[in-house]
Amino acid sequence: MSDTAYHRLANVANPMFVVVAGNIGSGKTTLTKKLSERLGWKPHYESVQDNPYLADFYKNMSRWSFPLQVYFLNHRFNTHKEIENLPASSIQDRSIYEDANIFARALYEKGDLDERDYNNYRQLFESMIQYLSPPTLMIFLRRSVPKLQERIKQRGRDYEQSIPVDYLTSLNTYYDQWYSSYSLGKSLVVDTDELDFLENEEHFNRLVKRIWDSIDQKDLFFHF
């Protein structure tokens, strides 16, 4: 299918809401950008550069875990509501669901988020998602920890270079558990260790087709 045809399909009467989910360094932002350019979807990126807590968090996770998670929760809730009200299709880099099911959980189980703060956070999350409609499609990017580390090193964000390997490993475990139990709507699991959708146009074209097929099909899970 040509780019023009994809773009036309992407702007049908019922706007689509697609989320790219995945661990740190899995390629979410890259894929969000390329899909928005290919399909004409409005991109919505994770708040990283303007995040007032992120650098401090990686220096002292216990001290900054709660304010960081609340910041992300608020940012992604507002982004989600904005997308729901737009007249055109959108694609989001990471979702509000990951904040609670992956990152807050990891910090709590690691001991960097105490039980009182975690319970408070979960109650806030549960209250907020009652006002949200699930995405049309959730794309899960799966990548091994060594490949995540390669990507983190390549992009060179100073505050990310000290991320502990056990933290990335635990996040991968929680993502796999979340993938297997996701039931809010259609989803697509993409193993990215051997997939270069940035530089290899054939790989990217195949992925675009799988994404579109996943939106069209009634089945909930597709594996690339």
C-alpha atoms as a printed R data frame, in Angstrom:
    type eleno elety resid chain resno       x       y      z
1   ATOM     1    CA   MET     A     1   0.000   0.000  0.000
2   ATOM     2    CA   SER     A     2   1.342   3.460 -0.881
3   ATOM     3    CA   ASP     A     3   2.097   6.202  1.641
4   ATOM     4    CA   THR     A     4  -0.827   8.206  0.244
5   ATOM     5    CA   ALA     A     5  -3.225   5.321  0.780
6   ATOM     6    CA   TYR     A     6  -1.983   4.767  4.343
7   ATOM     7    CA   HIS     A     7  -2.385   8.472  5.065
8   ATOM     8    CA   ARG     A     8  -5.940   8.431  3.701
9   ATOM     9    CA   LEU     A     9  -6.866   5.387  5.787
10  ATOM    10    CA   ALA     A    10  -5.307   6.950  8.882
11  ATOM    11    CA   ASN     A    11  -7.677   9.912  8.736
12  ATOM    12    CA   VAL     A    12 -11.015   8.175  8.452
13  ATOM    13    CA   ALA     A    13 -14.193   9.405 10.146
14  ATOM    14    CA   ASN     A    14 -13.388   7.636 13.422
15  ATOM    15    CA   PRO     A    15  -9.984   8.890 14.639
16  ATOM    16    CA   MET     A    16  -7.601   6.239 15.931
17  ATOM    17    CA   PHE     A    17  -5.592   6.395 19.129
18  ATOM    18    CA   VAL     A    18  -2.451   4.251 19.013
19  ATOM    19    CA   VAL     A    19   0.072   3.913 21.855
20  ATOM    20    CA   VAL     A    20   3.693   2.747 21.592
21  ATOM    21    CA   ALA     A    21   4.651   1.053 24.864
22  ATOM    22    CA   GLY     A    22   8.007  -0.299 25.999
23  ATOM    23    CA   ASN     A    23  11.003  -0.153 28.298
24  ATOM    24    CA   ILE     A    24  13.606   2.621 28.421
25  ATOM    25    CA   GLY     A    25  15.582   2.431 25.164
26  ATOM    26    CA   SER     A    26  13.123   0.165 23.340
27  ATOM    27    CA   GLY     A    27  12.589   2.584 20.434
28  ATOM    28    CA   LYS     A    28   9.236   4.124 21.395
29  ATOM    29    CA   THR     A    29  10.054   7.700 20.439
30  ATOM    30    CA   THR     A    30  11.674   6.676 17.150
31  ATOM    31    CA   LEU     A    31   8.697   4.561 16.143
32  ATOM    32    CA   THR     A    32   6.222   7.235 17.234
33  ATOM    33    CA   LYS     A    33   7.979   9.794 15.045
34  ATOM    34    CA   LYS     A    34   8.224   7.543 11.988
35  ATOM    35    CA   LEU     A    35   4.607   6.376 12.213
36  ATOM    36    CA   SER     A    36   3.346   9.932 12.622
37  ATOM    37    CA   GLU     A    37   5.260  10.923  9.486
38  ATOM    38    CA   ARG     A    38   4.151   7.877  7.471
39  ATOM    39    CA   LEU     A    39   0.481   7.808  8.493
40  ATOM    40    CA   GLY     A    40  -0.243  11.440  9.227
41  ATOM    41    CA   TRP     A    41  -1.033  10.785 12.888
42  ATOM    42    CA   LYS     A    42  -0.444  13.563 15.403
43  ATOM    43    CA   PRO     A    43   2.463  12.532 17.697
44  ATOM    44    CA   HIS     A    44   2.402  12.969 21.471
45  ATOM    45    CA   TYR     A    45   5.765  12.450 23.140
46  ATOM    46    CA   GLU     A    46   6.796  11.538 26.652
47  ATOM    47    CA   SER     A    47   7.807  14.512 28.799
48  ATOM    48    CA   VAL     A    48  11.568  13.988 29.156
49  ATOM    49    CA   GLN     A    49  13.553  17.123 28.319
50  ATOM    50    CA   ASP     A    50  11.247  19.402 30.336
51  ATOM    51    CA   ASN     A    51  10.756  16.942 33.203
52  ATOM    52    CA   PRO     A    52  11.817  18.697 36.448
53  ATOM    53    CA   TYR     A    53  12.373  15.436 38.366
54  ATOM    54    CA   LEU     A    54  13.982  12.938 36.013
55  ATOM    55    CA   ALA     A    55  17.681  13.780 36.475
56  ATOM    56    CA   ASP     A    56  17.297  13.912 40.268
57  ATOM    57    CA   PHE     A    57  15.377  10.633 40.223
58  ATOM    58    CA   TYR     A    58  18.212   8.677 38.618
59  ATOM    59    CA   LYS     A    59  20.605  10.069 41.239
60  ATOM    60    CA   ASN     A    60  18.332   9.190 44.173
61  ATOM    61    CA   MET     A    61  15.352   7.001 43.285
62  ATOM    62    CA   SER     A    62  13.983   6.706 46.827
63  ATOM    63    CA   ARG     A    63  13.878  10.463 47.339
64  ATOM    64    CA   TRP     A    64  12.262  11.380 44.023
65  ATOM    65    CA   SER     A    65  10.179   8.341 43.053
66  ATOM    66    CA   PHE     A    66   6.818   9.606 44.322
67  ATOM    67    CA   PRO     A    67   6.917  13.152 42.866
68  ATOM    68    CA   LEU     A    68   8.249  11.759 39.575
69  ATOM    69    CA   GLN     A    69   5.437   9.213 39.276
70  ATOM    70    CA   VAL     A    70   2.793  11.803 40.125
71  ATOM    71    CA   TYR     A    71   4.286  14.148 37.522
72  ATOM    72    CA   PHE     A    72   4.139  11.448 34.834
73  ATOM    73    CA   LEU     A    73   0.621  10.423 35.885
74  ATOM    74    CA   ASN     A    74  -0.650  13.985 35.549
75  ATOM    75    CA   HIS     A    75   1.163  14.555 32.237
76  ATOM    76    CA   ARG     A    76  -0.102  11.365 30.622
77  ATOM    77    CA   PHE     A    77  -3.658  11.783 31.901
78  ATOM    78    CA   ASN     A    78  -3.849  15.239 30.336
79  ATOM    79    CA   THR     A    79  -2.298  13.956 27.096
80  ATOM    80    CA   HIS     A    80  -4.745  11.046 26.968
81  ATOM    81    CA   LYS     A    81  -7.739  13.382 27.420
82  ATOM    82    CA   GLU     A    82  -6.367  15.749 24.779
83  ATOM    83    CA   ILE     A    83  -6.054  12.873 22.292
84  ATOM    84    CA   GLU     A    84  -9.619  11.733 22.974
85  ATOM    85    CA   ASN     A    85 -10.910  15.192 22.047
86  ATOM    86    CA   LEU     A    86  -8.925  15.594 18.829
87  ATOM    87    CA   PRO     A    87 -10.713  15.197 15.462
88  ATOM    88    CA   ALA     A    88  -7.751  13.349 13.872
89  ATOM    89    CA   SER     A    89  -5.804  10.169 14.627
90  ATOM    90    CA   SER     A    90  -2.965  10.307 17.168
91  ATOM    91    CA   ILE     A    91  -0.032   8.229 18.360
92  ATOM    92    CA   GLN     A    92   1.346   8.437 21.912
93  ATOM    93    CA   ASP     A    93   4.835   7.646 23.174
94  ATOM    94    CA   ARG     A    94   4.120   5.552 26.344
95  ATOM    95    CA   SER     A    95   0.799   5.390 28.176
96  ATOM    96    CA   ILE     A    96  -0.667   6.162 31.572
97  ATOM    97    CA   TYR     A    97  -1.171   2.419 32.083
98  ATOM    98    CA   GLU     A    98   2.588   1.808 32.038
99  ATOM    99    CA   ASP     A    99   3.137   4.334 34.805
100 ATOM   100    CA   ALA     A   100   1.096   2.280 37.243
101 ATOM   101    CA   ASN     A   101   1.595  -1.284 36.022
102 ATOM   102    CA   ILE     A   102   5.325  -1.050 35.333
103 ATOM   103    CA   PHE     A   103   7.203   1.871 36.845
104 ATOM   104    CA   ALA     A   104   5.371   2.536 40.100
105 ATOM   105    CA   ARG     A   105   5.190  -1.209 40.722
106 ATOM   106    CA   ALA     A   106   8.928  -1.637 40.087
107 ATOM   107    CA   LEU     A   107   9.813   1.185 42.471
108 ATOM   108    CA   TYR     A   108   7.501  -0.182 45.162
109 ATOM   109    CA   GLU     A   109   8.776  -3.750 44.949
110 ATOM   110    CA   LYS     A   110  12.379  -2.520 44.892
111 ATOM   111    CA   GLY     A   111  11.770  -0.518 48.070
112 ATOM   112    CA   ASP     A   112  12.195   2.915 46.477
113 ATOM   113    CA   LEU     A   113   8.509   3.804 46.908
114 ATOM   114    CA   ASP     A   114   7.031   3.178 50.339
115 ATOM   115    CA   GLU     A   115   3.699   1.441 50.806
116 ATOM   116    CA   ARG     A   116   1.798   4.558 51.886
117 ATOM   117    CA   ASP     A   117   2.875   6.519 48.810
118 ATOM   118    CA   TYR     A   118   2.316   3.536 46.517
119 ATOM   119    CA   ASN     A   119  -1.240   2.964 47.780
120 ATOM   120    CA   ASN     A   120  -1.977   6.674 47.442
121 ATOM   121    CA   TYR     A   121  -0.616   6.619 43.894
122 ATOM   122    CA   ARG     A   122  -2.629   3.533 42.919
123 ATOM   123    CA   GLN     A   123  -5.854   5.054 44.234
124 ATOM   124    CA   LEU     A   124  -5.188   8.209 42.239
125 ATOM   125    CA   PHE     A   125  -4.471   6.150 39.111
126 ATOM   126    CA   GLU     A   126  -7.645   4.056 39.492
127 ATOM   127    CA   SER     A   127  -9.731   7.201 39.910
128 ATOM   128    CA   MET     A   128  -8.209   8.863 36.838
129 ATOM   129    CA   ILE     A   129  -8.563   5.970 34.389
130 ATOM   130    CA   GLN     A   130 -12.318   5.855 34.973
131 ATOM   131    CA   TYR     A   131 -12.420   9.018 32.869
132 ATOM   132    CA   LEU     A   132 -10.366   7.560 30.005
133 ATOM   133    CA   SER     A   133 -11.233   5.456 26.966
134 ATOM   134    CA   PRO     A   134  -8.674   2.746 26.058
135 ATOM   135    CA   PRO     A   135  -6.516   3.207 22.938
136 ATOM   136    CA   THR     A   136  -7.509   1.717 19.584
137 ATOM   137    CA   LEU     A   137  -4.256  -0.264 19.567
138 ATOM   138    CA   MET     A   138  -1.442  -0.800 22.065
139 ATOM   139    CA   ILE     A   139   1.912  -1.595 20.415
140 ATOM   140    CA   PHE     A   140   4.281  -3.398 22.797
141 ATOM   141    CA   LEU     A   141   7.980  -3.054 21.905
142 ATOM   142    CA   ARG     A   142   9.979  -5.902 23.459
143 ATOM   143    CA   ARG     A   143  13.802  -5.653 23.622
144 ATOM   144    CA   SER     A   144  16.456  -7.580 25.596
145 ATOM   145    CA   VAL     A   145  18.374  -5.793 28.342
146 ATOM   146    CA   PRO     A   146  21.740  -5.803 26.441
147 ATOM   147    CA   LYS     A   147  20.004  -4.162 23.458
148 ATOM   148    CA   LEU     A   148  18.340  -1.644 25.774
149 ATOM   149    CA   GLN     A   149  21.743  -0.774 27.223
150 ATOM   150    CA   GLU     A   150  23.191  -0.303 23.727
151 ATOM   151    CA   ARG     A   151  20.418   2.106 22.794
152 ATOM   152    CA   ILE     A   152  20.683   4.043 26.069
153 ATOM   153    CA   LYS     A   153  24.427   4.463 25.524
154 ATOM   154    CA   GLN     A   154  23.963   5.534 21.902
155 ATOM   155    CA   ARG     A   155  21.508   8.320 22.647
156 ATOM   156    CA   GLY     A   156  23.809   9.688 25.320
157 ATOM   157    CA   ARG     A   157  21.505  11.183 27.929
158 ATOM   158    CA   ASP     A   158  23.791  11.741 30.913
159 ATOM   159    CA   TYR     A   159  21.201  10.925 33.567
160 ATOM   160    CA   GLU     A   160  20.382   7.581 31.910
161 ATOM   161    CA   GLN     A   161  23.929   6.221 31.828
162 ATOM   162    CA   SER     A   162  23.784   5.171 35.487
163 ATOM   163    CA   ILE     A   163  20.506   3.235 35.259
164 ATOM   164    CA   PRO     A   164  21.135  -0.071 37.109
165 ATOM   165    CA   VAL     A   165  20.899  -3.217 34.982
166 ATOM   166    CA   ASP     A   166  18.689  -4.864 37.606
167 ATOM   167    CA   TYR     A   167  16.229  -1.979 37.233
168 ATOM   168    CA   LEU     A   168  16.007  -2.492 33.452
169 ATOM   169    CA   THR     A   169  15.660  -6.245 34.001
170 ATOM   170    CA   SER     A   170  12.802  -5.844 36.474
171 ATOM   171    CA   LEU     A   171  11.041  -3.440 34.096
172 ATOM   172    CA   ASN     A   172  11.298  -6.010 31.293
173 ATOM   173    CA   THR     A   173   9.771  -8.646 33.576
174 ATOM   174    CA   TYR     A   174   6.869  -6.390 34.502
175 ATOM   175    CA   TYR     A   175   6.316  -5.450 30.864
176 ATOM   176    CA   ASP     A   176   6.115  -9.132 29.868
177 ATOM   177    CA   GLN     A   177   3.581  -9.760 32.619
178 ATOM   178    CA   TRP     A   178   1.546  -6.757 31.549
179 ATOM   179    CA   TYR     A   179   1.664  -7.785 27.873
180 ATOM   180    CA   SER     A   180   0.306 -11.243 28.706
181 ATOM   181    CA   SER     A   181  -2.629  -9.885 30.705
182 ATOM   182    CA   TYR     A   182  -3.525  -6.785 28.673
183 ATOM   183    CA   SER     A   183  -7.269  -6.803 27.975
184 ATOM   184    CA   LEU     A   184  -8.278  -3.199 27.292
185 ATOM   185    CA   GLY     A   185  -8.343  -3.655 23.514
186 ATOM   186    CA   LYS     A   186  -6.292  -4.667 20.507
187 ATOM   187    CA   SER     A   187  -2.541  -5.050 20.914
188 ATOM   188    CA   LEU     A   188   0.539  -5.939 18.916
189 ATOM   189    CA   VAL     A   189   3.748  -7.387 20.410
190 ATOM   190    CA   VAL     A   190   6.896  -6.494 18.448
191 ATOM   191    CA   ASP     A   191  10.263  -8.122 19.213
192 ATOM   192    CA   THR     A   192  12.815  -5.473 18.249
193 ATOM   193    CA   ASP     A   193  16.232  -7.054 18.877
194 ATOM   194    CA   GLU     A   194  16.579  -7.966 15.195
195 ATOM   195    CA   LEU     A   195  14.224  -5.299 13.851
196 ATOM   196    CA   ASP     A   196  15.703  -2.019 12.585
197 ATOM   197    CA   PHE     A   197  12.713   0.170 11.784
198 ATOM   198    CA   LEU     A   198  14.925   3.294 11.903
199 ATOM   199    CA   GLU     A   199  17.431   2.454  9.162
200 ATOM   200    CA   ASN     A   200  15.875  -0.511  7.330
201 ATOM   201    CA   GLU     A   201  12.911   0.648  5.238
202 ATOM   202    CA   GLU     A   202  11.799  -2.909  4.486
203 ATOM   203    CA   HIS     A   203  11.590  -3.670  8.202
204 ATOM   204    CA   PHE     A   204   9.610  -0.499  8.769
205 ATOM   205    CA   ASN     A   205   7.208  -1.208  5.898
206 ATOM   206    CA   ARG     A   206   6.519  -4.702  7.239
207 ATOM   207    CA   LEU     A   207   5.854  -3.270 10.685
208 ATOM   208    CA   VAL     A   208   3.475  -0.633  9.317
209 ATOM   209    CA   LYS     A   209   1.497  -3.364  7.557
210 ATOM   210    CA   ARG     A   210   1.321  -5.436 10.751
211 ATOM   211    CA   ILE     A   211   0.092  -2.407 12.677
212 ATOM   212    CA   TRP     A   212  -2.605  -1.688 10.152
213 ATOM   213    CA   ASP     A   213  -3.634  -5.351 10.006
214 ATOM   214    CA   SER     A   214  -3.855  -5.390 13.815
215 ATOM   215    CA   ILE     A   215  -6.195  -2.415 13.825
216 ATOM   216    CA   ASP     A   216  -8.372  -4.035 11.155
217 ATOM   217    CA   GLN     A   217  -8.519  -7.538 12.649
218 ATOM   218    CA   LYS     A   218 -10.784  -8.758 15.445
219 ATOM   219    CA   ASP     A   219  -8.044 -10.794 17.125
220 ATOM   220    CA   LEU     A   220  -6.427  -9.106 20.105
221 ATOM   221    CA   PHE     A   221  -2.817 -10.323 19.865
222 ATOM   222    CA   PHE     A   222  -0.397 -10.384 16.944
223 ATOM   223    CA   HIS     A   223   3.305 -11.233 17.106
224 ATOM   224    CA   PHE     A   224   5.802  -9.773 14.642
